Every structure is written in structure tokens, then in C-alpha cells.
């Protein structure tokens, strides 16, 4: 009888250990999936905005906030578009990509559209879990920049491990 109880206790202990190992692995995989999806979506949005830009702006006031382009903030001048997605000649929307100063793990976009533009004004959350965003330019004169290297590092804790995704790309401004 004692041997049976001992064997049962061992089996139950093994099952509990397997269960907690499975839960830990599941949490790690879920964190990785969320982080990966979040990073891909953010990187795609950044790349598409760079491709559609007319130029890089050194400074701009967007929705009453002053921004300056540097290694972790990017201001783009985008051709304004009407409701039919046609470019409005001579009109530009200002678009900034920045880390939220209140919570620097958040990457945000803010848009200041021209009066005739169909783009919606305001800030939008692009990505969570941002550890680092870096913009490198192929020219020190922002008006002459036609290629931008973007490095996005996202990081998330998953139990006892930390998931990290690093994405890097050089994007050409098509309208240059």
C-alpha cells in the first residue's frame, strides 16, 4: 500500500511538473508571436510612410508639439491626398514617428494634414514593447536625404526569458 501511494505521488509530481513546463513554453511562444506580429506591422507602416514621402523635414510643429528629426524621431513631408487618394499638387502633410515621452516602450505616429488633405489628424499607437528605434540617413543635409535606414528593436518579458526581435531595413524615398 505504501509503495502504491509513493508511486502515485511520483506520477502526480511528474504530471504537475510537465504541466508547468508546458504553461511556461506556451507563455514564451505567445509572447514571441505577439512581439513578432507587433514588430512586422510597425516596420511595414514605417517603411510605407518613408517610401511615400516627398522629403525628410528637419523640424515641424505637429498638432501643437514641436518635433526635431534625429536618431529616434523622424519627420516626413508627405504629399497630401484627396478623398479619392489623388495627390494634391503643392500641398503636404507632416508625419512624425516618435517614441512616447511618457512611456518610451510605445512607438507612435502623429499627423498634421494640410487643410485639403483627407488624412486624419492626430496621434496613433504603432507598436508596443519598443526597446529602440534608430533612423540613419544617407546625408547630413535632411533636404538631400533619399535613403533612410531604420532599426527597430522590440523586447518583451515572457516569464523567465526575454524575447527580442531586431528588424533592420534601408528604404528609398520614392518621391525623391
Secondary structure, DSSP 8 states (H G I E B T S, - for coil): -HHHHHHHHHHHHHHHHHHHHHHHHHHHHHHHHHHHHHHHHHHHHHHHHHHTEEEE-SEEEETTEEEE-BTTBEEEEEEEE-TTS-EEEEEEEEEEEEE-SS-TT-EEEEEE--TT--S--EEEEEESSEEEEEEEES-SSGGG--EEEEEEEEEEEETTEEEEEEEEEEEE-TT-
